[in-house]
């Protein structure tokens, strides 16, 4: 679990790189959307539109929209825009064995980086990995009970985004598990 604590600490350091606006990074340039709330509202709208267009179950689309609308005010409580790796998962972390034990030695795969609320990154990093969330969260400094609503909203975003990604590639075998995950979150 020490590696996950280190991952949390390193992500917290990455999140010290602040920006005045949130948005996508393309070609090394920030395509600003405005506030984090503006950016995330646009991203949710796009992912939900894709979900519908790709044949997502209608009995999930409406509950997701209600969940997002219900939790929308939380988007305005964002800590502001920071550099988010946007795929900060154990598969993109290099570790090295040292005389002090295993240490994080590198972070790779930054092609999906965005500028957004830092909890967007935390939610993706800890999605479905409750066994190590405590260590990661302690290293990062997650405020249990304070950050829960945003983490839940961003976690839904990542599941929806993954559903859309698999559906666009016709990897239908992946979709039922994600649909059950979505239903668990919004019903």
N, C-alpha and C positions, 0 to 999 in steps of 0.2 A: 504493500500500500504506500510505501515511501515514494515510489515513482509517481503515483497519482497526486500525492501532496506536492511534489516538485512541479508536476504539470500545472497544477492550480497556481502555484507561485509564479511560474514563468508566464502563464497567460495573464495574470494580474499585471506583470511588468509590461507585456505587450500592450495592454490596455491603457498604459500611461501616455500613449501616442494619441493625442486628442485632435479633434477637428471641429470647426465651427458649424458644419452641416453634415448631414448623413446622406448616404447614397452608395451607388455602385462604383467600383474602381474598374476602369477599362483603359487599356493602353497606358497605364501608369498615371492616369488622370482621374480625379474624382468627378463623377457625374452627379452633382448634388440634387437631392430631392427636397432638401429643407430640414425640418426637424426629424427626429427619430419617428415621431407619430406619423408625419407625412410619408416618410419612407416606408414604414411597416404597413400602413394602410394601403399604399400602392402595391406592395409586395403580396399582401394577403389577397387583394382584389385580383391580381394577376394569377396567383396560384389557384384561387377558387374558380376563376374563369377557365383556366386550363383543366381543372378537375371536371367541370361540367362538360367541356368540349371533348375530353378524352373518355367520356362515358362513365364518370364516377357515379356511384350509387346515389340516387336522388334523396334517399332517406338519410344520407350523411351530409349532403351539401347544405341543406337548411339548418340542421343543428350546428354545423361548423359556423355558419354565418351568424347565428344567434350567439354562440359562444364568443366569437370575435367581437360582436357588437356589445355584448355584456361586459367584456373586459377591456374594451377600447379606452376608457378613461385611464387605465393603468399605463398606456403608452405615453401619456403626457408626464408621467413621473420618472421617465428615463433619466439616467445619469448623464446623458448627452452622447455625442458621437465619438467613438474611439476606433482605432484600427482593429477590426475583427478578422481573425484567420478564416473563420466560416467553415472550417473542416478540421478543427483541432481535436482529433480523436487519436487513440493510442496507435493506430496504424500509420499516422503521420509524425510520430515522435521517435527519434533515434535515442537509444540508451547505450551506455558503455559501462562495462564492469571496471571499477577502480578499486584501489586499496581501501576505500571507504564504502564499498558496496556499489550497487547499480546507481548510475546518475544519468539524468537527461543530458544528452550531448548535442541534440539538434532538433529542429522543427522544419519539416518540409511541406511541400504542396500548398503554396500560398496563392494559387491561381484563382481561387474563389473569394479572396479577401474583399471585404466591404467595410464601410464606415457606418456604424450603428451603435445601439445600446450594447454595452459589454455583456449584459445578461443573454443576448441573442447567442453569443459565442458559448457561454457557460451552458445554456440549454442544449446546444448541439453536442458539446463535449461530454455531457453526462447523460444523454438520452438513453434510456433503457439500461443503465449501468448502475443501478442503485447500490450494488455491492461496494463500489468504490467511490460513490458520490460523497460520502462523509470525508474521506481523505482528500479528494479533489477540492471539495467545498471548503474544508478547513484551510488548505493551502491558498485557495483563492480569496477567501474571506466572504463567502456567501452569507447573507444575513437571513438565516432561517426564520420563517414567519413574516419577514419583511419583503423579501424578493419572490415569494411563492407565486403570486398572481402573474407577474411578468414571466417567470420561468415556465409556468403552465401554458401561457399564451404562446411563447416562443417555441416551446416543445411541440405544440400542435402545429405551428408553422413548419417546423422541420419534418414532421411526419407527413404533412400534406405535400411539401416540396418533394420528399422522397417518393411518395405515391405518384406524383406527376412525372417524376424522372423515370421511374420504372414503366409507367403506362406509355410514355412517349417512345420507349424502346421495345414495346410489346412483350415485356417480361411479366406476363399475366400471373405466373406462379407466385410472384412476390406480393401481389396486391391483396389477397384475402387477409393475410396477417396484418398488413398495414391498415386495412379497413376495420378490422377488429380493434386495433390500437386507437384509431380515430374515434370509433364509437365509444370506447372506454373513456376517452377524454372528454367527450362532449355530451354524453347522455347520463 
